[in-house]
Amino acid sequence: MDRDHVMLDLLAVPRALIGVVHVGALPGTPAARESLDRIVETAICEAQIYRDAGFHALMIENMHDRPYLKREVGGEIVAAMTAVGCAVRRKANLPLGVQVLAGANRAALAVAAACGASFVRVEGFVFAHVADEGLIEADAGELLRYRRAIGAGDVRVFADIKKKHASHALTSDVDLIEMVRAAEFFLADGVIVTGAATGREADAREVAAVAQAVGVPTLVGSGVTASNLSRFASADGFIVGSSVKHGGVWSNALDPARARELVRAFAALGNPAAAAPVPPRA
């Protein structure tokens, strides 16, 4: 698969900044306090800040729904995320991604299909790991069949590899490169490399190695800041949600000045083709 084609087709740029809207605690979750209307209004406000700063795409994520359910969430979460997604797309007019925690990949696809989103971020696509919520087993086969069944073939699947907030002792004999190659073989549209936890910096050497090993886009999924972004010049995309908040804390409000600073750092990377050549695959 041609990574440039995927990014251009999906986000209209060869390399992209993707701003994460951490949706407020949704109805039925332990921290829920606000009405859905208020949650939607806040999400729209953050989406517009990202857009005005110069981000290329957005992603909505139910980060405040902790503690998360494993794989299956209720219809109320799917409905609420769909309402948020539709409003954000309409008001911000940027390509949209969806993630539903924890590993609720089918729900994310359903939301994406309903609100016209462009991609989903999924956990546990290939191999198994032990997360905060327990054992997560691979779901690539089921997920892509579900995508076909609901007519969501245009929704791209970006898969986390060696997911953050998880133990990978079960697969300690499988290195990162073999995992990303497995994800590509199982038809992931892109792979995501992260640090150990939300806001933790990924290993720049790992990102570069992954970008060379696969033909699908490589995205950095945690710990990207204005000061370290240049270390990840080999990446095709950056999913950012913590460093652009006040104080760099994911649960705080979005800071427009930090968002603009990150965009300036991104612009300084220049031409991605020149910054990160991809060698021919054997």
N, C-alpha and C positions, 0 to 999 in steps of 0.2 A: 504494500500500500504506500502511496506517495504522501509523505507527511505534509509537504507544502500544499498539496491539493486538499487534504483534509482540513487544514487550518483555513485556507482561503475559502473553501466551500462553506465551512461552518461559521467562521467569524470574520471573513473578508480581509484578513491580514495574515501574513506568514508566521507571525509570532504575536502572542496576545497577553494582555493583562486582564485577569478575570477577578472581579471584586465580589467577595462573599457577603451577602446579606444574611446575618444571623437572625432568623425570624424569631420573634418573641415567643415565650412559652405558650404552646397551643392548648385549646380546650381539652380538659381531661388529664393534663399532665400535672405533676406535683407543684410546679412553680407558677402555674397559670394564674394570672391576676387581671389581665386586661381583656377587653372585648375584642372580638375578631376584627371589628372595624378599626379599632385603635392599632392593632398589630399590623394590619394592612397599611394604614397611614404611615407608620414608622418605617416599614419596609420600602414604601415608595420614596420617602424622603432620603433614605440611605442610597437607594438605587440612583436617584437623581444626582446625588453628590458624586458618586462614582462616575456617572456619565459626564457631568460637567468638568470633572478633573481630567478626563481623557481616557478612562478605561475602555477596553474594547468589548467587554462582555460582562455579564453578571451571573451569579449563582445563588440560589436560595437554599438554605440549610436550616433544619430544625434544631439548632445547637442548644437552645434553651430548654429542650424537652427532657433533660436529664432527670433521673437515671433513665437510660434508653431501654427500649424493648429490643429483643433480638429477632431480627429479620421481619417480624410481623408487627404492623401497627394498625390501629383501628381506622375504620372508615372516616371518623371525625378528623384524623390527621391528614388523610388523603384529601378530604374535602377542603380543609383549611389551607393546606399548602397549594392546592389548585387555585383557591381564591386569591392567595398572595401572588402566585405566579402570573395569573391573568392580569392583575392590577399592575404589577411591576413591568410586565412586557408592554402594556398599553401606555403607561406613563413615561417609562424610560426609553423605550424603543431601541433596546440593544438585544443582541442574542442572549439567551437565557439558559442556564443549566440548573439542574435539580439534584439535591442529595437528601435522602431521608435516612436518619439514623435510627437504629444502628444496623447497617447492612440491609435495610429494607429496600432492596433494589427493585423489586417488582412494583412497590408503591411509588418509587421515584419515577419509574417508566410510565406508570399510569398518570401521574401528575404531569409529567412532561408532555405526554400525548394529548392530555386534555387542555393544557394551556399553550400549546404550540412552542414548547421549549426546544432547544437545539441539541442538548446533550444531558447526560446524567453522569454523576460521579458515583461509582459503586465500590463496595468493599467485599472482600471474599470472593472475587471473581474466579481465581484459580488458587489451588492449594488450600489447606486448612490452617487456622491459627486460633489461639486462645485470646479473646478480647476481654474487656471489662465485663461484658455481658455473658461470657462463657464461650464454648466451642463454636466457632464459625466455620462451616464447611463450604467448599466451592459450589458456586451456582451458575457457572457460565452456560452450561447446556440448557438448564431450565429457563434462565433469564432471556437468552436470545430466542428461544422458542416462544416465550411469552411476548417478546417484542414483535415477532412475526404474527402471532395470533391476534394482537390488538391493532395491527396495522401501523406500528410505530417505527418502521424500518428507517425513517429519516433521522431518528433520534440516535445520536452517536453515544457510545459507551466508553467512558474514560475510567480505567480500572486502577485503584490503588494497589501497589505491590509492596509486600511486607508492611502492611498497614500500621500506622502509628497507634499508640495506646493498646499494644498487643504484644503477646509473647509469640515468638516464632521458633521455639525449641523443637516443635514437631517437625519442622522442615529445616533444621539446622544444617543438614547435609545437602541442601539445595541452595545454591548461591543466587544472588539477586538477578544476575544476567540470565540464568536458566529460567527463573520465574517470569521475567518480562518476555522472554522468547515464547514461553508457554502461553502467556496471555495473548500475544500476537497470533500464535497458532490457533488459539481458541476464539479468534476474531474480535478481540478488543480493538476499538478504534483509536485508542491512545492509552498510555500508561502514566501513572502518577507516582513520583518518588517523594518521600517525606522524611522528616526527622522523627524522633521517637515519640513526640507528643505535639499537640496543638501549639503553634508558635515556635517550635524547636526547628533549628536550621537543618536542612538536609545536607548530606555529604556531597560537595561539589564534584568530587572525583567519581562518586557513584552516578550522579546525574549525567556526567560526560560519558561514562562507560555505557550507560543505558541508551543514550542518544545514538551512540555508534552501533549498538547491538541490534536495534530494531528499526523497522521501516515506518512505524506509526509514530505520531507525535509523542514526545516526552514532555511531561509537565512537572513542575515543582509544586508540591501541595502543602507545604508548611514552612514557616520561618523565613519567608522572603521579606527583606527590608530594603529601604533605599540605599543603605550602606553596603549590603552584601549581594545585591542583585547581579552585579557585574561578574560575580564568581560563577554564575549559572548561565553564561552566554550560550552554552550548548543546548539549552532547553528551548522548546517551542512555545511554552506557555507557563504562566505563573498564576496560581490560585492564591489570592491574598485576602485574609480576613482579620488578622490580629494586629500586625504592625501599623495599620492605618487607623486604628482606634486610639482614643485618648489614652496616653500612657503605654501604648502598645499592648493593651489587655483586651482580649477578644470580647469580653462581656460589657465593655464600655461603649459609649456612643462613638460613631464614626467621626474622625477628625479630618475636615476638608483640607487642612494644610498638609497633614501627613499623606493624604491621598495624592495631592498635587506633587509633593516631593518624590513620591514613588514613580509617578508618571515621568518626571524629569529624569530620574535615574534610568528608567526604561528607554527613554529616547536616546540617552547617551550610548546605549548598546549598539546603535547603528543597524546596518544591514545584517539580518540574521544569517543569510546565506554566506556572507563573508566571515561572520563571527563563529559559525558552528558548522563547518563542512561535514557532510556525512559520507564516510568512505563506502565504496561499493561492497555489497554483501557477497560473501563467498557462495 
